[in-house]
Amino acid sequence: MANFLLELGTEELPASFVKEGAQQWQRLVPATLSEQFLTNESIHVYATPRRLAVLVKGLPVQQLDREEEVKGPPATSAFKDGKPTKAAEGFAKKQGVEIDALEVRATDKGDFVFVLKKIPGRMTADILAELVPLWIGKLEGKRFMRWADGDLKFPRPIRSIVALLDDTVLPITLVSGSDTVKSDRISQGHRVLHPEPVSVPGAEDYVEFLRAACVEVDRQQRKTQIQAQVEAAATKQGGYADITDDLLEEVTDLVEWPNAVVGKFDDEFLILPPEVITTIIVTNQRYFPILKNPDFPELLPYFITISNGDPAKSAIIAAGNERVVRARLADGQFFYKADLAKPLEDYLPKLETVTFQEDLGTVREKVDRLCKIASLIANQLQITATEQAYIERAALLCKADLVTQMVYELPEMQGIMGQKYALASGEPEAVATAIFEHYLPKGAGDNLPQTLTGQVVGIADKLDTLVSIFGLGMLPTGSSDPFALRRAANAIINIIWAAQLPVNLHQLLAESVGEFTAIRPETSPELQSQLSEFFLQRIRTLLQEEKNIDYDLVNAVLGENDPEYTERALRDLLDALERALFLQQIRNNNTLDKIYETVNRSTRLAAQGDLNKVELEPKTVVKPELFQKSSEPAFYDALVKLVPQTQLSKQTRNYQLLVDSLTEIAPAVSNFFDGPESVLVMDADPEIKRNRLSLLGLLRNHARVLGDFGAIVKG
């Protein structure tokens, strides 16, 4: 068995590509080896800012010989009067076999010519020489570019290639612009700690020799070391390291030989909000803050840098980092004091100088629109006058911090500084909290607003963006969604679901569209239907992907081209969610099976009748005097008893009551269809036929309170 090493030595790669490139090779290398019938014992992918490498252990020296069956032309084309045609001769030649090796076999599409080829195994070295350029060429990323005038695309210039099959150099040549890079066994150690080249004797020696040259090529090991060093350094300062996953991942891909260095800043800067200090230290500098307590954001005046330099020069490195942090914190302190010089409300006029979108005017105009939408939402909710006042105030002030100096310099602080400045201005805590919360969630998996004021203002802000951008005809297409409209719609739905807000989204869309159309009369008359369809798509996606509801059950709740269901879902999102979850529950516990056949059969036949889909009361649509078999009055009586149960189930959203009642009625329906007193639904007499179809239509309508059983697929 043989081991193979490939290392691409590069200029410093973007941190985002280091992990991404390793993950791509982790998928690509095993797949391509398998396609070439090359087994292996293990595949390890290594990555640092200056290299991407893969070590494949336990490769065979040569492929095994194998047989391959190849289908050729139809027998009628390959042979005429028992003699081979040019088609047969051409096929045999192409496959490298004699005519005698061809055989005719019957298939579903007629007789065809086949050949069983014996393919000798190729040398692994030859196959790898072909695969390496493929592995390099298949890598993808955001910052790929051509270097000089070559065709090869890569994030940074490739400077060296190590390609070893055991201890033998595998000849590989890459042309990168005007440079030609040929493989050898020479790698590069750490730029500072080991500037001399590293000669790797054999593939298995790679990790050990690079480690000796102060390069930790194992990304996970490097990450573990960084976390341990940061935690130890924080403990030494009497605090706790604030280690976020994103920062840890990024720093891991910025260094080859991590060394934690502690820096200090002046205590006077601790008057700044912790979020400001953290943003400067983490977002701008990629340093780790130190907390006094792991459960609170209060900071100690220290930070931790992961250096890629000489540990012996840590004091010099720390001093340089401290100068940078001190300057940034001093700027932050100046902005903070300047912003606090006037109340938050005084910043509102300046919003008139900031453009929200070229055709939609200023941010101040957006604030006016979202204030109206917030009021519409509040009117739907049964809230107190105090809560209404908080919502109105928060909606008015929610964007004011955008024109403060702090947020201008640190845009990540929007909402956070609004909350701080609102409290400093004497605004109620509910208003200040809502200013921060209305931006939530900022991404997938982020927290949702927890206060009613924050929820309402957040929905209003996002809905204004949706209505306005849709109103301009700028709908998302494919993967293009520059205004993050899908995320905004998802957030609105998730906020309503999580907070159990009884918001009638159908009405809210109509009112919001009306407000927008009053401002812009040229708006498309299709705006409301476009928004409704967009929200339905998002509800469908969230139910399937986040709530794990089967697709057919989602169809049963939202309907398929069924206006009644689609409008019902938008009028009551909470009910749509509850029905979807309940349907999934009764499918999982097999309760659905007990009523499926009965309801589904009735639903299919009822479609041939003329009963509307909302009527529940048998006494208004069924004529008992037309009954001919005893199964009919039994079915009728069961439906009469079902009415109050269905109505109670609908009012209380206790759909178990409905399912229990449908289970009880099942025997009467089965007797109607198949019992001793069964009937022919499609009777020759049109009045009798209509009467029987009405019975089935009523059962369908009761079941429709839960969902459209015609859309459910039997498992």
C-alpha positions as CSV (number, residue, x, y, z in Angstrom):
1,M,0.0,0.0,0.0
2,A,1.1,3.6,-0.7
3,N,0.6,7.0,0.8
4,F,0.2,10.1,-1.2
5,L,0.8,13.7,-0.2
6,L,-0.2,16.8,-2.1
7,E,0.6,20.3,-0.7
8,L,-0.1,23.6,-2.5
9,G,2.2,26.3,-1.1
10,T,0.7,29.8,-1.7
11,E,0.8,33.4,-0.7
12,E,-1.4,34.2,2.3
13,L,-4.8,33.0,1.5
14,P,-8.0,34.8,2.6
15,A,-9.1,33.5,6.0
16,S,-12.5,32.6,4.7
17,F,-11.0,30.3,2.0
18,V,-8.8,28.3,4.3
19,K,-11.6,26.3,5.9
20,E,-13.7,26.4,2.8
21,G,-11.0,25.0,0.6
22,A,-10.3,22.2,3.1
23,Q,-14.0,21.3,3.2
24,Q,-14.2,21.2,-0.6
25,W,-11.2,18.8,-0.8
26,Q,-12.7,16.7,1.9
27,R,-15.6,16.0,-0.4
28,L,-13.8,16.1,-3.8
29,V,-10.8,13.9,-3.1
30,P,-12.6,10.8,-1.8
31,A,-15.3,11.1,-4.6
32,T,-12.7,11.2,-7.4
33,L,-10.6,8.4,-6.0
34,S,-13.7,6.3,-5.8
35,E,-14.6,7.1,-9.4
36,Q,-11.1,5.8,-10.3
37,F,-11.7,2.6,-8.3
38,L,-8.9,3.5,-5.9
39,T,-9.6,2.4,-2.3
40,N,-7.8,4.0,0.7
41,E,-7.5,3.7,4.4
42,S,-7.9,7.4,5.3
43,I,-7.9,10.9,3.9
44,H,-6.7,13.9,5.9
45,V,-7.0,17.4,4.6
46,Y,-4.7,20.1,6.1
47,A,-5.0,23.9,5.7
48,T,-3.1,27.0,6.9
49,P,-3.0,30.5,5.6
50,R,-0.1,29.5,3.3
51,R,-1.0,26.0,2.2
52,L,-3.7,23.5,1.4
53,A,-2.7,19.8,1.6
54,V,-4.1,16.4,1.5
55,L,-2.6,13.1,2.8
56,V,-4.1,9.9,1.4
57,K,-3.1,6.7,3.2
58,G,-3.4,3.1,2.2
59,L,-3.7,3.5,-1.6
60,P,-3.1,0.4,-3.8
61,V,0.0,0.7,-6.0
62,Q,-2.2,-0.2,-9.0
63,Q,-5.9,-0.5,-9.8
64,L,-7.3,-3.9,-9.7
65,D,-8.2,-5.4,-13.1
66,R,-11.9,-5.2,-13.6
67,E,-14.7,-6.1,-16.1
68,E,-17.0,-3.6,-17.6
69,E,-20.2,-4.3,-19.6
70,V,-20.8,-1.9,-22.4
71,K,-24.1,-1.6,-24.3
72,G,-23.8,-1.1,-28.1
73,P,-26.1,-0.5,-31.0
74,P,-29.4,-2.3,-31.6
75,A,-28.9,-5.8,-32.9
76,T,-30.9,-4.9,-36.0
77,S,-28.3,-2.3,-36.8
78,A,-25.3,-4.4,-35.8
79,F,-26.1,-7.5,-37.8
80,K,-27.7,-8.0,-41.2
81,D,-28.5,-11.6,-42.3
82,G,-26.2,-12.8,-39.5
83,K,-23.2,-10.8,-40.6
84,P,-21.7,-7.9,-38.7
85,T,-22.3,-4.4,-40.2
86,K,-20.1,-1.4,-40.0
87,A,-21.9,-0.4,-36.8
88,A,-20.8,-3.6,-35.2
89,E,-17.3,-3.3,-36.5
90,G,-17.0,0.3,-35.3
91,F,-18.4,-0.6,-31.8
92,A,-15.9,-3.5,-31.5
93,K,-13.0,-1.4,-32.6
94,K,-13.9,1.4,-30.2
95,Q,-14.1,-1.1,-27.3
96,G,-10.8,-2.8,-28.4
97,V,-12.4,-6.3,-28.8
98,E,-12.9,-8.7,-31.7
99,I,-16.3,-9.1,-33.4
100,D,-16.6,-12.6,-31.7
101,A,-16.7,-10.9,-28.3
102,L,-20.0,-9.2,-29.1
103,E,-23.2,-10.8,-27.9
104,V,-26.8,-10.0,-28.4
105,R,-29.2,-9.6,-25.4
106,A,-32.8,-8.8,-25.0
107,T,-33.7,-5.6,-23.2
108,D,-37.0,-3.7,-22.5
109,K,-36.3,-1.7,-25.6
110,G,-35.4,-4.7,-27.8
111,D,-32.3,-6.7,-28.6
112,F,-29.0,-4.8,-28.3
113,V,-25.3,-5.7,-28.7
114,F,-23.2,-5.9,-25.5
115,V,-19.6,-6.6,-24.8
116,L,-17.9,-7.6,-21.6
117,K,-14.5,-5.8,-21.5
118,K,-11.6,-6.7,-19.3
119,I,-9.9,-3.6,-18.2
120,P,-6.4,-3.9,-16.8
121,G,-5.7,-1.8,-13.7
122,R,-3.7,1.4,-14.3
123,M,-0.8,2.5,-12.1
124,T,-1.9,4.7,-9.2
125,A,0.8,7.2,-9.9
126,D,-0.5,7.8,-13.4
127,I,-4.0,8.3,-12.1
128,L,-2.9,10.7,-9.3
129,A,-1.0,12.8,-11.9
130,E,-4.3,13.3,-13.7
131,L,-6.4,13.9,-10.6
132,V,-4.2,16.6,-9.0
133,P,-4.9,19.3,-11.6
134,L,-8.6,18.3,-11.3
135,W,-8.5,18.8,-7.5
136,I,-7.0,22.2,-7.9
137,G,-9.2,23.3,-10.8
138,K,-12.4,22.3,-9.1
139,L,-11.8,24.5,-6.0
140,E,-14.3,27.4,-5.9
141,G,-14.5,30.6,-3.8
142,K,-15.5,34.3,-3.8
143,R,-12.1,35.8,-4.4
144,F,-10.8,33.6,-7.1
145,M,-8.8,35.3,-9.9
146,R,-6.4,34.7,-12.7
147,W,-2.8,35.6,-12.0
148,A,-0.9,37.3,-14.9
149,D,-2.1,35.9,-18.2
150,G,-2.7,32.3,-17.3
151,D,-6.0,30.4,-17.2
152,L,-5.6,28.9,-13.7
153,K,-7.9,30.6,-11.1
154,F,-6.9,30.6,-7.4
155,P,-7.4,33.1,-4.5
156,R,-3.6,33.7,-4.3
157,P,-0.6,32.8,-6.4
158,I,0.6,29.2,-6.1
159,R,4.3,29.2,-5.2
160,S,5.1,25.5,-4.7
161,I,3.8,22.0,-5.0
162,V,4.8,19.0,-2.9
163,A,3.6,15.8,-4.5
164,L,5.0,12.6,-2.9
165,L,3.9,9.0,-3.5
166,D,5.6,7.5,-0.5
167,D,9.1,8.9,-0.8
168,T,9.0,9.5,-4.6
169,V,8.2,12.9,-6.2
170,L,5.2,12.6,-8.5
171,P,5.8,14.9,-11.5
172,I,3.2,17.6,-11.6
173,T,3.4,20.9,-13.5
174,L,1.1,23.9,-13.1
175,V,1.2,27.0,-15.3
176,S,0.1,30.0,-13.3
177,G,0.4,33.1,-15.5
178,S,3.9,33.6,-16.6
179,D,5.1,31.2,-13.8
180,T,5.5,27.4,-14.2
181,V,5.4,25.6,-10.9
182,K,6.8,22.0,-10.8
183,S,6.4,19.6,-8.0
184,D,9.2,18.5,-5.6
185,R,9.5,17.7,-1.9
186,I,10.3,21.2,-0.7
187,S,7.8,22.9,1.5
188,Q,8.0,26.1,3.5
189,G,8.2,26.5,7.3
190,H,7.0,29.4,9.4
191,R,7.9,32.8,7.8
192,V,9.5,34.1,11.0
193,L,10.2,31.1,13.2
194,H,11.6,28.8,10.5
195,P,12.3,30.7,7.3
196,E,14.4,27.9,5.8
197,P,12.8,25.5,3.3
198,V,11.6,22.1,4.6
199,S,12.5,18.9,2.7
200,V,9.8,16.3,3.3
201,P,11.3,12.8,3.0
202,G,8.1,10.9,2.5
203,A,4.3,11.5,2.5
204,E,3.9,10.1,6.1
205,D,6.5,12.5,7.4
206,Y,4.6,15.7,6.4
207,V,2.8,16.6,9.6
208,E,5.8,15.9,11.8
209,F,8.3,17.8,9.6
210,L,6.0,20.8,9.3
211,R,5.4,20.9,13.0
212,A,9.1,20.9,13.5
213,A,9.2,23.9,11.3
214,C,6.7,25.7,13.5
215,V,3.7,25.1,11.2
216,E,0.6,23.3,12.7
217,V,-1.0,22.1,9.5
218,D,-3.9,20.3,11.3
219,R,-6.6,23.0,11.4
220,Q,-8.6,21.3,14.2
221,Q,-5.4,21.0,16.3
222,R,-4.6,24.6,15.7
223,K,-8.1,25.7,16.7
224,T,-7.9,23.6,19.9
225,Q,-4.6,25.2,20.8
226,I,-5.9,28.7,20.3
227,Q,-8.9,28.1,22.5
228,A,-6.8,26.6,25.2
229,Q,-4.3,29.4,25.1
230,V,-7.0,32.1,25.1
231,E,-8.7,30.6,28.1
232,A,-5.5,30.2,30.0
233,A,-4.5,33.8,29.3
234,A,-7.9,35.1,30.5
235,T,-7.7,33.0,33.7
236,K,-4.2,34.5,34.3
237,Q,-5.8,38.0,34.2
238,G,-8.5,36.9,36.6
239,G,-11.3,36.8,34.0
240,Y,-13.0,34.7,31.4
241,A,-12.3,34.7,27.7
242,D,-15.2,35.8,25.5
243,I,-14.7,33.3,22.7
244,T,-17.3,33.5,19.9
245,D,-17.4,30.7,17.3
246,D,-17.0,33.1,14.4
247,L,-13.9,34.8,15.8
248,L,-12.3,31.5,16.8
249,E,-12.8,30.1,13.3
250,E,-11.4,33.2,11.6
251,V,-8.4,33.5,13.9
252,T,-7.6,29.8,13.3
253,D,-7.2,30.6,9.6
254,L,-5.0,33.6,10.2
255,V,-2.0,31.9,11.9
256,E,0.2,28.9,11.4
257,W,1.8,28.7,14.9
258,P,-0.5,30.3,17.4
259,N,0.8,32.3,20.3
260,A,-1.6,34.1,22.7
261,V,-0.4,37.7,23.6
262,V,-2.2,39.7,26.3
263,G,-2.7,43.5,25.8
264,K,-4.1,46.1,28.1
265,F,-6.1,49.3,27.6
266,D,-6.8,52.2,30.0
267,D,-9.5,51.8,32.6
268,E,-11.0,55.1,31.6
269,F,-12.4,53.5,28.4
270,L,-14.6,51.1,30.5
271,I,-17.1,53.9,30.7
272,L,-17.9,53.0,27.1
273,P,-20.8,50.5,26.6
274,P,-19.3,47.0,26.6
275,E,-20.7,46.4,23.1
276,V,-18.6,49.3,21.7
277,I,-15.4,48.0,23.2
278,T,-16.2,44.5,22.1
279,T,-17.0,45.6,18.5
280,I,-13.7,47.5,18.3
281,I,-11.7,44.6,19.8
282,V,-13.4,41.7,18.0
283,T,-14.8,43.0,14.7
284,N,-12.1,45.5,13.9
285,Q,-9.0,43.9,15.4
286,R,-9.9,40.2,15.7
287,Y,-8.9,40.1,19.3
288,F,-10.6,38.3,22.2
289,P,-12.1,40.4,25.1
290,I,-11.9,39.3,28.7
291,L,-15.0,39.3,30.9
292,K,-15.3,39.8,34.6
293,N,-18.1,37.2,34.7
294,P,-18.9,34.7,32.0
295,D,-22.7,35.5,32.3
296,F,-22.5,39.3,32.1
297,P,-20.9,41.6,29.5
298,E,-18.8,43.6,32.0
299,L,-15.2,43.7,30.7
300,L,-11.8,43.8,32.2
301,P,-9.3,46.2,30.6
302,Y,-7.5,43.4,28.7
303,F,-7.6,41.7,25.4
304,I,-5.9,38.7,23.9
305,T,-4.3,38.6,20.5
306,I,-3.3,35.4,18.7
307,S,0.0,36.2,17.2
308,N,1.7,34.4,14.3
309,G,5.0,36.0,15.2
310,D,7.9,35.2,17.5
311,P,6.8,34.4,21.1
312,A,10.0,35.9,22.2
313,K,8.8,39.3,20.9
314,S,5.4,39.1,22.7
315,A,6.0,42.3,24.6
316,I,6.7,44.2,21.5
317,I,3.7,42.7,19.7
318,A,1.5,43.6,22.7
319,A,2.7,47.2,22.8
320,G,1.9,47.6,19.1
321,N,-1.6,46.1,19.5
322,E,-2.2,48.3,22.6
323,R,-1.4,51.5,20.6
324,V,-4.0,50.5,17.9
325,V,-6.7,49.6,20.4
326,R,-6.0,52.8,22.5
327,A,-6.5,55.0,19.4
328,R,-9.7,53.2,18.4
329,L,-11.2,53.3,21.9
330,A,-10.3,57.0,22.2
331,D,-12.2,57.7,19.0
332,G,-15.1,55.7,20.4
333,Q,-15.0,57.7,23.6
334,F,-15.1,61.0,21.7
335,F,-18.1,59.8,19.6
336,Y,-19.9,58.5,22.6
337,K,-19.6,61.8,24.5
338,A,-20.5,63.9,21.5
339,D,-23.6,61.8,20.8
340,L,-24.8,62.1,24.4
341,A,-24.7,65.9,24.2
342,K,-28.3,65.9,22.9
343,P,-31.4,63.6,23.3
344,L,-32.0,60.9,20.7
345,E,-35.1,62.6,19.4
346,D,-33.0,65.6,18.2
347,Y,-31.4,63.3,15.6
348,L,-34.7,62.8,13.8
349,P,-34.4,65.8,11.4
350,K,-31.0,64.5,10.2
351,L,-32.6,61.3,9.0
352,E,-34.0,63.5,6.2
353,T,-30.5,63.7,4.8
354,V,-30.0,59.9,4.6
355,T,-31.4,58.0,1.6
356,F,-33.2,54.7,2.3
357,Q,-33.6,53.9,-1.4
358,E,-33.3,56.2,-4.4
359,D,-37.0,55.8,-5.4
360,L,-38.3,55.6,-1.9
361,G,-36.9,58.7,-0.4
362,T,-35.1,59.2,2.9
363,V,-34.9,57.1,6.1
364,R,-37.2,59.8,7.7
365,E,-39.9,58.9,5.2
366,K,-39.4,55.2,5.9
367,V,-39.9,56.0,9.6
368,D,-43.2,57.7,8.8
369,R,-44.3,54.6,6.9
370,L,-43.3,52.1,9.5
371,C,-45.0,54.2,12.2
372,K,-48.3,53.8,10.3
373,I,-47.8,50.1,9.9
374,A,-46.9,49.7,13.6
375,S,-50.2,51.5,14.4
376,L,-52.1,49.1,12.2
377,I,-50.6,46.1,14.0
378,A,-51.3,47.6,17.4
379,N,-54.9,48.2,16.4
380,Q,-55.2,44.4,15.7
381,L,-53.9,43.5,19.1
382,Q,-55.7,43.9,22.4
383,I,-53.2,46.1,24.2
384,T,-53.2,48.8,26.7
385,A,-52.9,52.5,26.0
386,T,-49.5,52.5,27.6
387,E,-48.3,49.7,25.3
388,Q,-49.7,51.6,22.3
389,A,-47.8,54.7,23.4
390,Y,-44.6,52.7,23.7
391,I,-45.0,51.3,20.2
392,E,-45.6,54.7,18.7
393,R,-42.6,56.2,20.5
394,A,-40.3,53.3,19.6
395,A,-41.4,53.3,16.0
396,L,-40.6,57.0,15.8
397,L,-37.1,56.7,17.3
398,C,-36.0,53.3,16.1
399,K,-33.7,54.7,13.3
400,A,-32.5,57.9,15.0
401,D,-29.2,56.4,16.0
402,L,-28.2,55.8,12.4
403,V,-27.1,59.5,12.2
404,T,-25.1,59.5,15.4
405,Q,-21.3,59.6,15.1
406,M,-20.8,56.2,16.8
407,V,-23.0,54.3,14.4
408,Y,-21.6,56.2,11.4
409,E,-18.2,54.9,12.4
410,L,-19.3,51.5,13.6
411,P,-22.5,50.5,11.6
412,E,-22.6,47.2,13.6
413,M,-23.8,49.2,16.5
414,Q,-27.1,50.3,15.0
415,G,-29.9,49.6,17.5
416,I,-27.4,48.9,20.3
417,M,-26.5,52.5,20.5
418,G,-30.1,53.5,19.9
419,Q,-31.0,51.6,23.1
420,K,-28.2,53.2,25.1
421,Y,-28.9,56.8,23.9
422,A,-32.7,56.3,24.4
423,L,-32.1,55.4,28.1
424,A,-29.7,58.3,28.5
425,S,-32.4,60.6,27.0
426,G,-34.9,59.4,29.6
427,E,-37.0,57.3,27.3
428,P,-39.0,54.4,28.9
429,E,-37.0,51.1,29.1
430,A,-39.7,49.5,26.9
431,V,-39.0,52.0,24.2
432,A,-35.2,51.7,24.5
433,T,-35.4,47.9,24.4
434,A,-37.6,47.9,21.3
435,I,-35.1,50.1,19.4
436,F,-32.5,47.4,19.9
437,E,-34.9,44.5,19.3
438,H,-36.6,45.8,16.1
439,Y,-33.5,44.7,14.1
440,L,-33.8,41.1,15.4
441,P,-33.2,38.5,14.1
442,K,-30.1,39.7,12.3
443,G,-29.6,36.3,10.7
444,A,-30.5,32.6,10.8
445,G,-30.5,31.3,14.3
446,D,-30.4,34.7,15.9
447,N,-32.6,35.7,18.8
448,L,-36.1,37.1,18.2
449,P,-37.4,40.2,19.9
450,Q,-38.8,39.3,23.3
451,T,-40.9,42.4,24.1
452,L,-44.3,43.2,22.6
453,T,-43.0,46.7,21.6
454,G,-39.9,45.3,19.9
455,Q,-42.0,42.6,18.1
456,V,-44.5,45.1,16.7
457,V,-41.9,47.7,15.6
458,G,-39.7,44.9,14.2
459,I,-42.6,43.5,12.1
460,A,-43.5,47.0,11.0
461,D,-40.0,47.8,9.9
462,K,-39.6,44.6,7.9
463,L,-43.1,44.8,6.4
464,D,-42.4,48.4,5.2
465,T,-39.3,47.2,3.4
466,L,-41.2,44.4,1.8
467,V,-44.1,46.5,0.7
468,S,-41.9,49.3,-0.5
469,I,-39.4,47.2,-2.5
470,F,-42.1,45.0,-4.0
471,G,-44.0,48.2,-4.8
472,L,-41.1,49.2,-7.0
473,G,-41.3,45.9,-8.8
474,M,-38.0,44.8,-7.4
475,L,-39.0,41.2,-6.5
476,P,-36.3,38.6,-5.5
477,T,-35.3,36.3,-8.3
478,G,-33.4,33.1,-7.9
479,S,-30.5,33.6,-5.6
480,S,-30.6,37.4,-6.1
481,D,-32.2,39.1,-3.0
482,P,-30.2,42.3,-2.4
483,F,-32.6,43.7,0.1
484,A,-32.8,40.4,2.1
485,L,-36.6,40.3,1.5
486,R,-36.8,36.5,2.1
487,R,-35.1,37.0,5.4
488,A,-37.5,39.8,6.3
489,A,-40.6,37.7,5.5
490,N,-39.2,34.8,7.5
491,A,-38.5,37.0,10.4
492,I,-42.1,38.4,10.4
493,I,-43.6,34.9,10.4
494,N,-41.2,33.5,13.1
495,I,-41.9,36.5,15.3
496,I,-45.6,36.0,15.0
497,W,-45.3,32.3,15.7
498,A,-42.9,32.6,18.6
499,A,-44.7,35.4,20.3
500,Q,-48.2,33.9,19.6
501,L,-49.3,37.3,18.2
502,P,-52.9,37.1,16.8
503,V,-51.9,39.2,13.7
504,N,-54.1,39.1,10.6
505,L,-51.4,39.3,8.0
506,H,-54.0,39.2,5.1
507,Q,-55.6,42.4,6.5
508,L,-52.3,44.0,7.4
509,L,-51.0,43.5,3.9
510,A,-54.1,45.0,2.4
511,E,-53.9,48.1,4.7
512,S,-50.1,48.5,4.2
513,V,-50.4,48.2,0.4
514,G,-53.3,50.8,0.6
515,E,-51.0,53.2,2.5
516,F,-48.2,52.8,0.0
517,T,-50.5,53.1,-3.0
518,A,-51.8,56.4,-1.6
519,I,-48.2,57.7,-1.7
520,R,-47.4,56.1,-5.1
521,P,-50.6,55.8,-7.2
522,E,-48.7,54.2,-10.0
523,T,-48.0,51.1,-8.0
524,S,-49.0,47.8,-9.6
525,P,-52.5,46.6,-8.8
526,E,-50.9,43.1,-8.3
527,L,-48.8,44.3,-5.3
528,Q,-51.0,42.7,-2.6
529,S,-51.3,39.3,-4.5
530,Q,-47.6,39.3,-5.1
531,L,-46.8,39.9,-1.4
532,S,-49.4,37.3,-0.4
533,E,-47.9,34.7,-2.6
534,F,-44.4,35.6,-1.4
535,F,-45.4,35.1,2.2
536,L,-47.1,31.8,1.4
537,Q,-43.9,30.6,-0.1
538,R,-42.0,31.5,3.0
539,I,-44.6,29.9,5.3
540,R,-44.3,26.7,3.2
541,T,-40.5,26.8,3.4
542,L,-40.4,27.4,7.1
543,L,-43.0,24.7,7.9
544,Q,-41.0,22.1,5.8
545,E,-37.4,23.1,6.6
546,E,-37.6,24.5,10.2
547,K,-40.7,22.7,11.6
548,N,-40.0,19.5,9.8
549,I,-43.5,19.1,8.4
550,D,-44.0,16.7,5.5
551,Y,-44.6,18.4,2.2
552,D,-48.1,16.9,1.6
553,L,-49.2,18.0,5.1
554,V,-48.1,21.5,4.4
555,N,-50.1,21.4,1.2
556,A,-53.1,20.2,3.2
557,V,-52.8,23.2,5.5
558,L,-51.9,25.9,2.9
559,G,-53.9,24.4,0.0
560,E,-52.9,23.9,-3.6
561,N,-54.5,26.6,-5.7
562,D,-57.2,26.8,-3.0
563,P,-57.9,30.5,-2.2
564,E,-59.9,29.6,0.9
565,Y,-56.9,27.9,2.5
566,T,-54.3,30.4,1.4
567,E,-56.3,33.3,2.7
568,R,-57.1,31.4,5.9
569,A,-53.3,30.8,6.5
570,L,-52.5,34.5,6.1
571,R,-55.4,35.6,8.3
572,D,-54.3,33.3,11.1
573,L,-50.6,32.2,11.0
574,L,-50.9,30.7,14.5
575,D,-53.7,28.4,13.4
576,A,-51.8,27.4,10.2
577,L,-48.8,26.4,12.4
578,E,-50.9,24.5,14.9
579,R,-52.7,22.5,12.2
580,A,-49.5,21.6,10.5
581,L,-47.9,20.5,13.7
582,F,-51.0,18.5,14.7
583,L,-51.2,16.8,11.3
584,Q,-47.6,15.7,11.6
585,Q,-48.2,14.5,15.1
586,I,-51.2,12.3,14.2
587,R,-49.2,11.0,11.2
588,N,-46.3,10.0,13.4
589,N,-48.6,8.3,16.0
590,N,-50.7,6.6,13.2
591,T,-53.9,8.3,14.2
592,L,-54.2,9.8,10.7
593,D,-54.4,6.3,9.2
594,K,-57.7,5.7,11.1
595,I,-59.5,8.5,9.3
596,Y,-57.6,8.9,6.1
597,E,-59.4,6.4,3.9
598,T,-62.8,7.5,5.1
599,V,-62.2,11.2,4.6
600,N,-60.1,10.9,1.5
601,R,-62.7,8.7,-0.3
602,S,-65.5,11.1,0.6
603,T,-63.4,14.1,-0.5
604,R,-62.7,12.6,-3.9
605,L,-66.4,11.8,-4.6
606,A,-67.7,15.1,-3.1
607,A,-65.8,17.0,-5.8
608,Q,-68.4,15.7,-8.2
609,G,-71.2,17.5,-6.2
610,D,-72.1,21.1,-6.0
611,L,-71.9,21.7,-2.3
612,N,-69.7,24.6,-1.2
613,K,-66.6,23.9,0.9
614,V,-67.7,25.7,4.1
615,E,-71.2,24.4,4.9
616,L,-71.2,22.2,8.0
617,E,-74.9,21.9,8.9
618,P,-76.7,18.8,7.3
619,K,-80.2,20.2,8.1
620,T,-79.8,23.0,5.6
621,V,-78.6,21.0,2.5
622,V,-79.7,17.3,2.9
623,K,-83.2,16.0,2.3
624,P,-83.9,13.0,4.6
625,E,-87.0,12.2,2.6
626,L,-84.8,11.1,-0.3
627,F,-83.0,8.4,1.8
628,Q,-83.5,4.9,0.5
629,K,-81.1,2.8,2.7
630,S,-80.6,2.7,6.4
631,S,-77.0,3.7,6.0
632,E,-78.1,7.1,4.8
633,P,-79.9,8.3,8.0
634,A,-77.2,6.8,10.1
635,F,-74.6,8.8,8.2
636,Y,-76.9,11.9,8.4
637,D,-77.3,11.6,12.2
638,A,-73.6,11.2,12.7
639,L,-73.0,14.4,10.8
640,V,-75.6,16.2,12.9
641,K,-73.7,15.1,16.1
642,L,-70.4,16.2,14.4
643,V,-71.4,19.8,14.0
644,P,-71.0,21.1,17.6
645,Q,-67.7,19.1,17.9
646,T,-66.3,20.7,14.8
647,Q,-67.4,24.2,15.8
648,L,-65.8,23.8,19.3
649,S,-62.7,22.4,17.7
650,K,-62.4,25.3,15.4
651,Q,-63.1,27.9,18.1
652,T,-60.6,26.4,20.6
653,R,-58.1,25.0,18.0
654,N,-58.4,21.7,19.8
655,Y,-58.2,19.6,16.7
656,Q,-58.0,16.4,18.6
657,L,-61.7,16.8,19.3
658,L,-62.3,16.9,15.5
659,V,-60.1,13.9,14.8
660,D,-61.8,11.9,17.6
661,S,-65.2,12.8,16.1
662,L,-64.1,11.8,12.6
663,T,-62.8,8.5,14.0
664,E,-66.3,7.9,15.6
665,I,-68.1,8.6,12.4
666,A,-65.8,6.3,10.3
667,P,-68.0,3.1,10.8
668,A,-71.1,4.9,9.6
669,V,-69.3,6.1,6.5
670,S,-67.9,2.7,5.8
671,N,-71.3,1.2,6.0
672,F,-72.6,3.9,3.6
673,F,-69.9,2.8,1.1
674,D,-69.5,-0.9,1.7
675,G,-71.9,-2.3,4.3
676,P,-75.0,-4.4,3.9
677,E,-77.0,-1.2,3.4
678,S,-74.4,0.5,1.1
679,V,-75.6,2.8,-1.6
680,L,-74.7,3.7,-5.1
681,V,-73.6,7.3,-4.7
682,M,-73.9,8.1,-8.4
683,D,-77.5,7.1,-8.5
684,A,-79.4,7.5,-11.8
685,D,-81.9,9.8,-10.1
686,P,-80.1,13.2,-10.0
687,E,-81.8,14.4,-6.8
688,I,-80.8,11.2,-4.9
689,K,-77.3,11.5,-6.3
690,R,-77.1,15.1,-5.3
691,N,-78.3,14.3,-1.8
692,R,-75.7,11.6,-1.3
693,L,-72.9,13.8,-2.7
694,S,-74.0,16.4,-0.2
695,L,-73.6,14.0,2.7
696,L,-70.0,13.3,1.5
697,G,-69.4,17.0,0.9
698,L,-70.4,17.8,4.5
699,L,-67.9,15.2,5.8
700,R,-65.3,16.7,3.6
701,N,-66.0,20.2,4.9
702,H,-65.8,19.1,8.5
703,A,-62.4,17.5,7.8
704,R,-61.3,20.7,5.9
705,V,-61.4,22.5,9.2
706,L,-58.2,20.7,9.9
707,G,-56.8,20.4,6.4
708,D,-57.4,19.4,2.7
709,F,-57.3,15.6,2.9
710,G,-57.2,15.5,-0.9
711,A,-53.7,16.8,-0.7
712,I,-52.4,14.2,1.8
713,V,-50.5,11.3,0.3
714,K,-50.9,8.0,2.0
715,G,-47.6,6.7,3.4
